[in-house]
Amino acid sequence: MRSSSPSFRARLAALLAGAATVGALLTGAAHAADTPLRDLGAAKGKVIGTAVTGSRLTGTYGDLAGAQFSSLTPGNAMKWGSVEPVRNSFDWAEADQIVAFAQAHGQQVRGHTLVWHSQNPSWLTNGSWTSAQLGTLLQNHIATEAGRYKGKIAAWDVVNEPFNEDGTYRSTLWYDGLGADYIANALTWARAADPAAKLYVNDYNVEGVNAKSTALYNLVRSLKERGVPIDGVGLQAHLVVGQVPSTLQQNIQRFADLGVDVAITELDVRMTLPSDSAELAQQKADYKAVTAACAAVARCVNLTVWGFTDSDSWVESTFPGQGAATPYDANYAPKPAYYGIAEALGGTTTPPQTGACTASYGVGSQWNTGFTGNVTISCSGAALSSWKVTWTYGAGQQITQAWNANCTQSGAAVTCVNASYNGSVPDGGSVSFGFNASWSGSNPVPVVTLG
């Protein structure tokens, strides 16, 4: 097991001790004694990575990023718009910070990305360039960035997302201005800038066998036949819960059979919010299935999650109403998904449930036509990152107003979920919400279910 400082182990133990998976929304407990994912991966010959935000690499976030993962991908810090927002004016601060952190923690760095249609600086996208000028700009960018980090980057996602869903080339600044050979040229220039780095083409919705992944397959085969430097393909794997492609392992294997490495580069599995126990269980199965597919193919060399904590995920801002896509919740407690990865790598299974969270219903005041009620969610030996409570009225009561929760009623059935500011319930803590409701004749207390 990779060693870590006593202070880190004490903080991690204090953070994670006693957490359990309870009902819909509890997170699984990880203990300092659990073998880190990076060590489980190493035993299987796999690099286990995460995308990170440089400014967050301190405290618990930094501790977990350093302890659990053997590779870091800058989530945004190496994209063209980040490093050269103004022409010939460079900002390497965050990228340098991530590289330095990785070096201090014995980690690889996966460079992301040199050529993409998105997150480019406005001076580039708004310019009027001849084909020759555009080619020179791209070559100089690759030489500058890959050259700066020469010898420090294990692999580069050189070209990102070149294809449409039907397998045709995406219309981009690069394809429209330079033709399809922008890909071959970018790989060639990257090899010249850093001969030791592995060079990848990376895309999404190419995890299973389909038109898009077949276009990527044909591209890689053609590049190899032409002698263009290409070392691997990246399958991003931004997935929806319950939708892991059945042909994932077959697809990984067919790329490996071309003589290139394969990496799962941006894995996350999003779900409809608020998450419930069925979704979290399926998410665990999905993470386990993807990890197992990679573990089964020798040339699948790296599995990287796109952010390891829900508080550092792109999903909720991009897919409204969806989220909870990563292996850790927003409070850094490991979810069942964490154990899905660990189990697929031969590690610890989810520990037994040792704690519980409960919801209690009370009537604060009551008058001839209405009443004020309240519900308190309390945790002991466990914690919540979000919550949902339900109950069914038995005497025609109707909620008219609620506060500190979002409540809906359909017939007799009531569902209340946390507000944006009070989803977290720590071990030993509680949160409450209240409501006004009408009643007539009787007001029996319903049975409240958490989750």
C-alpha positions in Angstrom: 0.0 0.0 0.0 1.3 3.5 -0.8 2.2 5.3 2.4 0.6 8.5 3.5 1.2 10.9 6.4 -0.3 10.2 9.8 -2.1 13.6 9.6 -3.8 12.6 6.3 -4.9 9.2 7.7 -6.3 10.9 10.8 -8.3 13.4 8.7 -9.5 10.7 6.3 -10.5 8.4 9.1 -12.4 11.3 10.9 -14.1 12.2 7.6 -15.2 8.8 6.6 -15.7 6.7 9.8 -19.1 5.5 10.3 -20.7 6.5 6.9 -23.0 3.9 5.5 -25.4 3.3 2.6 -28.8 3.7 4.0 -32.1 4.0 2.2 -31.9 6.2 -0.9 -29.2 8.6 -0.2 -26.5 7.6 2.2 -22.9 7.3 1.0 -20.8 4.2 1.5 -18.0 4.4 4.1 -14.4 4.2 3.2 -11.8 3.8 5.9 -8.2 4.7 5.9 -7.4 0.9 5.9 -9.1 0.5 2.5 -6.5 0.0 -0.3 -6.5 3.1 -2.5 -7.8 2.8 -6.0 -4.4 3.7 -7.4 -2.9 0.7 -5.7 -5.7 -1.6 -6.7 -5.2 -0.4 -10.3 -1.4 -0.9 -10.1 -1.9 -4.6 -9.1 -4.0 -5.0 -12.3 -1.5 -3.0 -14.5 -4.0 -0.1 -14.8 -3.5 3.6 -14.1 -6.5 5.0 -12.2 -6.9 8.8 -12.7 -9.1 11.7 -12.1 -9.6 15.2 -13.7 -8.9 17.9 -11.2 -9.3 21.7 -10.7 -5.9 23.1 -9.7 -7.3 25.7 -7.2 -8.9 22.9 -5.2 -5.8 20.8 -4.7 -5.7 21.5 -1.0 -7.4 20.1 2.2 -9.5 17.0 1.8 -9.8 17.4 -2.0 -6.1 17.4 -2.4 -5.6 14.6 0.1 -8.0 12.3 -1.8 -6.7 13.3 -5.2 -3.2 12.5 -4.1 -4.0 9.3 -2.2 -6.5 7.6 -4.4 -5.3 8.3 -8.0 -2.2 7.6 -10.0 -2.9 10.0 -12.8 -4.3 13.6 -13.0 -5.9 15.3 -16.0 -6.3 19.1 -15.9 -10.0 19.5 -16.4 -9.6 22.9 -18.1 -6.1 24.2 -17.3 -4.4 23.0 -20.5 -7.1 24.0 -23.0 -6.1 26.6 -25.5 -8.5 29.3 -24.2 -7.0 28.8 -20.7 -3.3 28.9 -21.6 -3.4 31.7 -24.3 -6.5 33.8 -23.7 -4.8 36.7 -25.5 -2.5 36.0 -28.5 1.1 35.6 -27.4 0.1 36.1 -23.8 0.3 32.9 -21.8 -1.1 31.8 -18.5 0.5 28.5 -17.3 -0.2 28.9 -13.6 -2.9 26.3 -13.1 -1.4 23.8 -15.5 2.0 24.2 -13.7 0.3 23.7 -10.4 -1.3 20.5 -11.4 1.9 19.1 -12.9 3.8 20.0 -9.7 1.2 18.4 -7.5 1.3 15.2 -9.6 5.1 15.1 -9.4 4.9 15.5 -5.6 2.5 12.6 -5.3 4.1 10.2 -7.7 1.4 10.6 -10.3 1.3 10.7 -14.1 -0.3 13.7 -15.9 -2.6 13.2 -18.9 -2.5 16.3 -21.1 -5.9 17.6 -22.2 -6.2 18.8 -24.9 -4.2 20.3 -27.8 -6.7 20.4 -30.6 -10.4 20.9 -30.0 -13.3 22.8 -31.5 -14.4 24.2 -28.1 -12.9 26.4 -25.4 -10.6 28.2 -27.8 -9.7 31.8 -27.3 -11.9 34.4 -29.0 -8.9 35.9 -30.9 -8.5 32.5 -32.6 -12.1 31.7 -33.3 -13.0 35.2 -34.4 -10.0 35.6 -36.7 -9.9 35.4 -40.5 -7.1 33.0 -41.3 -5.9 31.5 -44.5 -5.3 27.7 -44.5 -1.5 28.3 -44.2 -1.9 30.8 -41.3 -4.3 28.4 -39.5 -1.8 25.5 -39.9 1.0 27.6 -38.6 -1.0 28.8 -35.6 -1.9 25.2 -34.7 1.6 23.9 -35.2 3.0 26.7 -33.0 0.4 26.0 -30.3 1.3 22.3 -30.1 5.0 23.0 -30.2 4.6 25.6 -27.4 2.4 23.7 -25.0 3.7 20.1 -25.6 7.2 21.5 -25.6 6.7 23.3 -22.3 5.8 20.1 -20.6 8.1 17.8 -22.5 9.0 14.8 -20.4 6.3 15.6 -17.8 3.2 14.3 -19.6 2.5 10.6 -19.9 -0.1 11.0 -22.6 -1.7 13.7 -24.6 -5.3 13.8 -25.8 -3.9 15.5 -29.0 -7.2 15.7 -31.0 -10.5 15.8 -29.1 -13.9 15.0 -30.5 -13.3 15.0 -34.3 -16.5 13.1 -35.3 -20.2 13.6 -35.6 -22.6 10.9 -34.3 -23.0 9.4 -37.8 -19.2 9.0 -38.2 -18.7 12.0 -40.5 -16.1 14.6 -39.6 -17.3 17.4 -37.3 -17.4 20.8 -39.0 -14.8 22.8 -37.0 -12.3 25.6 -37.4 -9.7 22.9 -38.0 -11.6 20.5 -40.3 -13.1 23.4 -42.4 -9.8 25.2 -42.6 -7.3 22.4 -42.9 -9.2 19.3 -44.0 -9.1 15.9 -42.4 -5.3 15.8 -42.3 -5.3 18.3 -39.5 -5.5 15.2 -37.3 -2.4 13.5 -38.8 -0.5 16.8 -38.8 -1.4 17.5 -35.1 -0.2 14.1 -34.1 3.0 14.5 -36.1 3.7 17.9 -34.5 3.0 16.6 -31.0 5.5 13.8 -31.5 8.1 16.3 -32.5 7.4 18.4 -29.5 7.5 15.6 -27.0 8.7 12.3 -28.4 8.1 10.4 -25.1 4.4 11.2 -24.6 1.8 8.8 -25.8 -0.5 10.4 -28.3 -4.3 9.8 -28.4 -7.4 10.8 -30.3 -10.3 11.2 -27.8 -14.0 11.3 -28.3 -17.4 10.7 -26.6 -20.2 8.3 -27.5 -17.6 5.9 -28.9 -17.7 3.5 -26.0 -19.7 0.8 -27.8 -19.6 -0.4 -31.3 -21.5 2.1 -33.4 -21.1 4.4 -36.4 -19.0 7.0 -34.5 -16.7 4.5 -32.9 -16.3 2.7 -36.2 -15.3 6.0 -37.8 -12.7 6.4 -35.1 -11.5 2.8 -35.6 -11.1 3.4 -39.4 -9.2 6.6 -38.7 -6.7 4.9 -36.3 -6.2 2.1 -38.7 -5.5 4.6 -41.6 -3.2 6.6 -39.5 -1.2 3.5 -38.5 -1.0 2.4 -42.2 0.3 5.8 -43.1 2.9 5.8 -40.4 1.4 8.7 -38.5 2.3 8.6 -34.8 -0.8 7.4 -32.9 -0.5 5.5 -29.6 -4.0 5.2 -28.3 -7.7 6.1 -28.4 -9.6 7.7 -25.6 -13.2 6.7 -24.9 -14.6 9.5 -22.8 -17.5 7.5 -21.2 -19.8 10.3 -20.1 -22.6 7.8 -19.4 -26.2 7.8 -18.1 -27.1 5.5 -15.3 -28.1 2.1 -16.6 -26.8 2.7 -20.1 -23.3 1.2 -20.3 -23.0 -0.2 -23.8 -23.1 -4.0 -24.0 -20.3 -3.9 -26.6 -17.9 -1.9 -24.5 -15.3 -4.6 -23.9 -15.6 -5.8 -27.5 -15.0 -2.3 -28.7 -12.0 -1.8 -26.4 -10.6 -5.1 -27.7 -11.0 -4.2 -31.4 -9.0 -1.0 -30.9 -6.3 -3.0 -28.9 -6.1 -5.4 -31.8 -5.1 -2.5 -34.0 -2.0 -2.2 -31.9 -2.9 0.9 -29.9 -3.6 1.5 -26.2 -7.1 2.4 -25.0 -8.0 4.7 -22.1 -11.3 5.4 -20.5 -10.6 9.1 -20.2 -13.6 11.0 -18.7 -15.8 8.5 -16.9 -18.9 9.7 -15.1 -22.4 8.2 -14.8 -25.1 10.8 -14.3 -28.6 10.3 -12.9 -31.8 12.2 -12.3 -31.8 14.2 -9.1 -32.4 13.7 -6.3 -30.6 10.4 -6.3 -32.3 7.4 -4.8 -31.2 4.0 -3.6 -32.0 2.3 -6.9 -30.1 4.8 -8.9 -27.0 4.6 -6.6 -27.1 0.8 -6.8 -27.3 0.9 -10.6 -24.5 3.6 -10.7 -22.3 1.2 -8.7 -23.0 -1.6 -11.2 -22.2 0.8 -14.1 -18.9 1.9 -12.7 -18.0 -1.7 -11.9 -18.9 -2.8 -15.5 -16.8 -0.1 -17.1 -13.9 -0.8 -14.8 -14.2 -4.6 -15.4 -14.3 -4.1 -19.2 -11.0 -2.1 -19.0 -9.5 -4.6 -16.6 -10.3 -7.5 -19.0 -8.2 -6.0 -21.9 -4.5 -5.8 -21.4 -4.1 -2.7 -23.6 -6.7 -0.7 -21.7 -4.1 1.1 -19.7 -5.9 4.0 -17.9 -9.3 4.6 -16.4 -9.9 8.2 -15.5 -13.0 9.7 -13.8 -14.0 13.2 -14.8 -13.8 14.6 -11.4 -14.0 12.4 -8.3 -16.5 14.4 -6.2 -19.9 15.7 -7.1 -18.9 19.2 -6.0 -16.3 19.3 -8.8 -18.5 17.8 -11.6 -19.5 19.5 -14.8 -22.8 17.5 -15.1 -25.3 19.6 -13.0 -24.5 22.8 -14.9 -24.7 21.1 -18.3 -27.6 18.7 -17.8 -30.3 20.4 -15.6 -31.9 18.1 -13.2 -29.1 15.5 -13.5 -26.0 15.0 -11.5 -24.5 12.9 -8.7 -22.2 11.5 -11.5 -18.9 10.8 -9.7 -17.7 8.2 -7.1 -17.7 10.6 -4.1 -20.5 12.9 -2.9 -20.1 16.6 -2.4 -18.9 16.0 1.2 -16.1 13.7 0.0 -17.8 10.6 1.3 -17.4 7.6 -1.1 -20.6 6.5 -2.8 -21.5 2.9 -3.8 -19.9 3.8 -7.2 -16.5 4.1 -5.5 -16.8 0.5 -4.4 -17.9 -0.5 -7.8 -14.5 0.6 -9.1 -12.7 -1.1 -6.2 -14.6 -4.4 -6.6 -13.8 -4.6 -10.3 -10.1 -4.1 -9.4 -10.3 -6.9 -6.8 -10.6 -4.6 -3.8 -12.9 -4.0 -0.8 -16.6 -4.6 -1.1 -19.1 -2.1 0.4 -18.8 -2.3 4.2 -21.8 -3.3 6.2 -24.3 -0.7 7.2 -23.5 0.7 10.6 -25.6 3.8 10.9 -28.9 5.2 10.0 -30.7 8.4 9.1 -34.4 8.8 10.0 -37.2 11.3 9.4 -39.8 12.3 12.1 -43.1 14.1 11.5 -44.7 16.4 14.0 -47.6 18.8 14.3 -46.5 22.1 15.8 -49.9 23.9 16.0 -53.4 23.2 14.8 -56.6 25.1 14.3 -60.1 24.3 13.1 -59.2 24.3 9.4 -55.5 23.9 9.3 -52.2 23.1 11.0 -48.5 23.7 10.9 -46.3 20.6 10.5 -42.6 19.9 10.5 -40.3 17.1 9.5 -36.8 16.6 10.9 -34.1 14.4 9.2 -31.5 13.2 11.7 -28.4 11.1 11.2 -26.4 8.9 13.6 -23.5 6.9 12.3 -24.1 8.0 8.7 -24.5 11.1 6.6 -26.5 12.5 3.7 -25.6 14.7 0.7 -29.2 15.1 -0.3 -32.6 13.8 0.9 -36.1 13.0 0.0 -39.0 12.2 2.3 -42.4 10.9 1.3 -45.7 10.1 3.1 -49.3 9.5 2.4 -52.1 11.3 4.2 -55.0 9.3 5.4 -57.7 11.9 6.0 -57.6 14.3 3.1 -55.0 16.7 4.4 -53.6 19.1 1.8 -50.3 21.0 2.0 -50.7 24.6 1.1 -47.2 26.0 1.7 -43.7 24.7 2.6 -40.4 26.2 3.6 -36.9 24.8 3.7 -37.9 22.1 1.3 -39.5 21.6 -2.1 -42.8 19.8 -1.6 -45.3 18.4 -4.1 -48.6 16.6 -3.4 -50.4 14.3 -5.8 -53.7 13.1 -4.3 -52.8 11.9 -0.8 -49.1 11.3 -1.6 -46.6 14.0 -0.5 -42.9 14.2 -1.7 -40.5 16.7 -0.2 -36.8 17.1 -1.3 -34.1 19.3 0.1 -33.6 22.9 -0.8 -30.4 23.9 -2.5 -28.9 24.9 0.7 -29.8 22.2 3.2 -29.2 18.8 1.5 -26.2 17.9 3.6 -27.0 16.2 6.9 -23.7 15.3 8.8 -23.3 12.4 11.1 -24.8 13.4 14.4 -26.7 16.3 12.8 -30.2 17.1 11.6 -32.1 19.5 9.3 -35.8 20.4 9.5 -38.4 21.8 7.2 -42.0 23.0 7.8 -45.3 23.4 6.1 -48.8 24.6 6.4 -51.7 22.3 5.5 -55.5 22.0 5.7 -57.5 19.3 7.4 -61.1 18.5 8.1 -62.5 16.0 10.6 -59.3 14.4 11.7 -55.5 14.8 11.3 -53.8 11.4 11.9 -50.0 11.4 11.8 -48.7 9.6 8.6 -45.8 7.3 8.4 -42.8 9.1 6.8 -40.3 7.4 4.6 -36.8 8.7 4.0 -35.5 7.8 0.5 
